[in-house]
Amino acid sequence: MLTFDQKIAILDSFPELERKDVSLGRVNYHFEGSAHEKKTVGYRFHPNGNGYIFAGLIGGYDTDDKGFVNVRDFTEEQLREILAASILSLSPNGDSAAPKSTDTASIVEAGDEIWTDGDGQELILKFEDETFFIYSGASLEMAFETREETEEYLIEEGFTFNRK
């Protein structure tokens, strides 16, 4: 099981999230860019190990009646995966097609990679804080710890390296 500090470090590594310290040493994380009324992604992370991630719009998880999943026993990879999926599900274009290349060009920075699928949709691969982030436009789609699992995901989804 990850420690409280490890979980907080993972949550802090997602630039889309804003930390909110609450009572009894607990910490919440909000996604202010949410296209939905729901803005809380991380809920009641506590030094005792408990913590919840909103997964009410992503499926595949056993959620409570408010759409949260207890991530007490999640590995780092599992926590990063559910966080990325939660943020994507709340993003304004979370369910829409990837942005046009002009939208992608406006957020690409030096060192980023563009990956393209057969339909011309583009994803941006960024390496920040020892993590590989995949963006669809300005919205985070996935996050991975290693280059190998990042490339495996992109290839499985039908994307090929296009350009830096």
Secondary structure as UniProt FT lines:
FT   HELIX           4..12
FT   TURN            15..16
FT   STRAND          17..21
FT   HELIX           23..25
FT   STRAND          27..31
FT   TURN            32..33
FT   STRAND          40..45
FT   TURN            47..48
FT   STRAND          52..54
FT   TURN            56..58
FT   TURN            65..66
FT   STRAND          68..70
FT   TURN            72..73
FT   HELIX           76..90
FT   TURN            92..95
FT   HELIX           101..105
FT   TURN            106..107
FT   TURN            110..111
FT   STRAND          113..116
FT   TURN            118..119
FT   STRAND          122..128
FT   TURN            129..130
FT   STRAND          131..136
FT   TURN            137..138
FT   STRAND          139..144
FT   HELIX           147..156
FT   TURN            157..158
FT   STRAND          160..163
//
